[in-house]
Amino acid sequence: MERKRCKWVNLSNPLYVAYHDNEWGKPLHDDQQLFELLILEGFQAGLSWETILNKRENFRKAFKGFDPKVVANFGTDDVERLMNDKEIVRNRLKIVDSIISAKAFLKLQATEGSFDHYIWSFTHGKTINEPYTLRTTSELSDKISKDLKRRGFKFVGSTIIYSFLQAMGIINGHGKECDDKPPVGDQMLHSNVAHT
C-alpha cells in the first residue's frame, strides 16, 4: 500500500520525499543540526524550501558543516567566498547575518547550556500537535522570534520560526491526508525529552 504524504511534498523529487519521511516534524535535539536548520530556514526567506533542500549538501560544504564556532569566525574573505559560490543561495545580507546569528547562538549556548534546552523549554519538552494549514505564524513563533531577536539573531521573524518549529518537531504539522498526521489531542509529550 502506497504511503500517503503531505500534499506539499513534490513526489517527483526523491530528496523532498526523503526529507518529509525521515526529517520533517521529527523531534530534533542536536545543537549543530538545529543551528543548520535555523540558518537554512533564514536562507529560505523569499524562496521555496525545495530550493534550499536541493542545495543543502552544497550549503554544508560552504558553511564548513554548520559548526557554529567555525561560522562565527567567518570573516570578509569567507563572505566573498560564499558570494562567489554558485552552488548556494548568494545573498550577501543572509550570509552576513548567518555569521551574526552564529555568534548569538554561541552566546545562547553559554547562558542556557544548549540551544536544544532553550528551544524545547518553550513547550516544556512537549510537541504541539497542529495539523498543517495555511497558517504561517502562531503565538509561540511570535514569542520565540521576539526572544531570538532580543538575543541578536537575524532572519528569525515569526514566519521563519514557525517553519523552523514545524521542521524540528516542536510543532507536529503533518496534514490530515498524511500517514504521519498528528494523533488526536492537543499535545504529546516525547519521552526522550528531558526538559521540563
C-alpha positions as CSV (number, residue, x, y, z in Angstrom):
1,M,0.0,0.0,0.0
2,E,1.5,3.3,-1.1
3,R,2.4,5.7,1.7
4,K,0.3,8.9,1.9
5,R,2.2,12.1,2.4
6,C,1.5,15.8,3.0
7,K,0.2,17.5,-0.2
8,W,3.1,20.0,-0.3
9,V,5.6,17.2,-1.0
10,N,6.9,17.1,-4.5
11,L,6.7,13.4,-5.1
12,S,9.0,13.6,-8.2
13,N,11.9,14.8,-6.0
14,P,13.4,12.0,-4.1
15,L,15.3,14.4,-1.8
16,Y,12.0,16.1,-0.8
17,V,10.2,12.8,-0.3
18,A,13.1,11.5,1.9
19,Y,13.1,14.8,3.8
20,H,9.4,14.6,4.6
21,D,9.5,10.9,5.5
22,N,12.7,11.0,7.7
23,E,13.2,14.5,9.0
24,W,10.3,17.0,8.8
25,G,8.5,17.1,12.1
26,K,10.8,14.6,13.8
27,P,12.0,15.9,17.3
28,L,15.5,17.3,16.8
29,H,17.8,17.8,19.7
30,D,21.3,18.1,18.3
31,D,22.6,21.7,18.6
32,Q,24.6,21.7,15.4
33,Q,21.7,20.3,13.4
34,L,19.4,22.9,15.0
35,F,21.8,25.6,14.0
36,E,22.0,24.3,10.4
37,L,18.2,24.2,10.2
38,L,17.8,27.7,11.7
39,I,20.3,29.2,9.2
40,L,18.8,27.3,6.2
41,E,15.3,28.5,7.2
42,G,16.6,32.0,7.1
43,F,18.0,31.4,3.6
44,Q,14.6,30.1,2.5
45,A,13.0,33.5,3.0
46,G,11.6,34.5,-0.3
47,L,12.3,31.1,-1.8
48,S,10.9,27.6,-1.5
49,W,12.2,25.0,0.9
50,E,12.7,22.7,-2.0
51,T,15.2,25.1,-3.5
52,I,17.2,25.1,-0.2
53,L,16.9,21.3,0.2
54,N,18.3,20.8,-3.3
55,K,21.3,22.9,-2.3
56,R,21.7,21.6,1.3
57,E,24.8,19.5,0.7
58,N,26.4,22.4,-1.0
59,F,25.5,24.7,1.9
60,R,27.0,22.2,4.3
61,K,30.3,22.2,2.4
62,A,30.3,26.0,2.0
63,F,29.5,26.6,5.7
64,K,32.0,24.0,7.0
65,G,29.4,21.6,8.3
66,F,27.5,24.4,10.0
67,D,29.7,24.3,13.1
68,P,28.6,27.5,14.8
69,K,32.1,28.0,16.3
70,V,33.5,28.0,12.8
71,V,30.8,30.1,11.2
72,A,31.0,32.7,14.0
73,N,34.7,33.2,13.0
74,F,34.0,33.7,9.3
75,G,35.5,37.0,8.0
76,T,35.3,39.1,4.9
77,D,37.2,36.5,2.9
78,D,34.6,33.9,3.8
79,V,31.8,36.3,2.9
80,E,33.3,36.8,-0.6
81,R,34.0,33.1,-0.9
82,L,30.3,32.4,-0.2
83,M,29.2,35.2,-2.5
84,N,31.2,33.5,-5.4
85,D,29.8,30.0,-4.7
86,K,27.3,29.3,-7.4
87,E,26.1,26.1,-5.6
88,I,24.4,28.0,-2.8
89,V,22.0,31.0,-2.5
90,R,24.2,34.0,-2.9
91,N,22.6,36.7,-0.8
92,R,25.1,39.0,1.0
93,L,22.7,40.0,3.7
94,K,21.7,36.4,4.5
95,I,25.4,35.4,4.5
96,V,26.5,38.2,6.8
97,D,23.5,37.7,9.1
98,S,24.3,33.9,9.4
99,I,27.6,34.9,10.9
100,I,25.9,37.3,13.3
101,S,23.5,34.5,14.3
102,A,26.3,32.1,14.8
103,K,27.8,34.4,17.4
104,A,24.4,34.8,19.0
105,F,24.0,31.1,19.0
106,L,27.2,30.6,20.9
107,K,26.2,33.2,23.5
108,L,22.9,31.5,24.0
109,Q,24.6,28.1,24.5
110,A,26.8,29.7,27.1
111,T,23.9,31.1,29.1
112,E,21.3,28.4,28.5
113,G,23.5,25.3,28.4
114,S,22.4,24.3,24.9
115,F,20.2,25.6,22.2
116,D,18.2,22.4,22.5
117,H,17.4,23.0,26.1
118,Y,16.5,26.6,25.3
119,I,14.1,25.9,22.3
120,W,12.3,23.0,23.9
121,S,11.8,24.8,27.1
122,F,9.2,27.0,25.4
123,T,6.8,24.0,25.4
124,H,8.3,22.2,28.4
125,G,9.6,19.5,26.2
126,K,6.3,18.8,24.5
127,T,5.4,18.6,20.8
128,I,2.3,20.5,19.9
129,N,0.0,18.6,17.5
130,E,-1.2,21.2,15.0
131,P,-2.3,19.7,11.6
132,Y,-0.9,21.6,8.6
133,T,-2.9,24.5,7.4
134,L,-2.1,27.7,5.6
135,R,-1.2,29.3,8.9
136,T,2.4,30.7,8.9
137,T,2.7,32.1,12.4
138,S,1.5,31.5,16.0
139,E,1.7,33.0,19.4
140,L,4.6,30.6,20.1
141,S,6.5,31.5,17.0
142,D,5.9,35.2,17.8
143,K,7.3,34.7,21.3
144,I,10.4,32.8,20.2
145,S,11.0,35.2,17.3
146,K,10.9,38.2,19.7
147,D,13.3,36.5,22.1
148,L,15.8,35.4,19.5
149,K,15.8,38.9,18.0
150,R,16.5,40.3,21.5
151,R,19.4,37.9,21.7
152,G,20.9,39.2,18.5
153,F,19.8,36.6,16.0
154,K,19.0,37.6,12.4
155,F,16.4,36.3,9.9
156,V,14.3,34.9,12.7
157,G,10.9,36.5,12.0
158,S,7.8,34.7,13.2
159,T,7.1,33.1,9.8
160,I,10.6,31.7,9.6
161,I,10.4,30.5,13.2
162,Y,7.1,28.8,12.7
163,S,8.5,26.9,9.8
164,F,11.6,26.0,11.9
165,L,9.4,24.7,14.7
166,Q,7.5,22.5,12.3
167,A,10.7,21.2,10.7
168,M,12.4,20.4,14.0
169,G,9.4,18.8,15.6
170,I,8.1,21.2,18.3
171,I,5.1,21.5,16.1
172,N,3.8,18.3,14.5
173,G,2.1,19.8,11.5
174,H,1.6,16.9,9.1
175,G,-1.6,17.2,7.0
176,K,-4.8,15.2,7.6
177,E,-4.1,13.5,4.3
178,C,-0.7,12.2,5.5
179,D,0.1,8.9,7.2
180,D,2.2,10.9,9.7
181,K,-0.7,13.1,10.7
182,P,-0.8,14.1,14.4
183,P,-2.7,11.9,16.8
184,V,-5.9,13.2,18.3
185,G,-5.3,15.6,21.2
186,D,-3.7,18.9,21.8
187,Q,-0.2,17.9,22.9
188,M,2.0,14.9,23.0
189,L,5.0,14.6,25.4
190,H,8.0,12.9,24.0
191,S,9.6,10.5,26.4
192,N,13.1,11.3,25.1
193,V,12.8,14.9,26.0
194,A,14.1,15.7,29.5
195,H,13.4,19.4,29.6
196,T,10.5,20.4,32.0
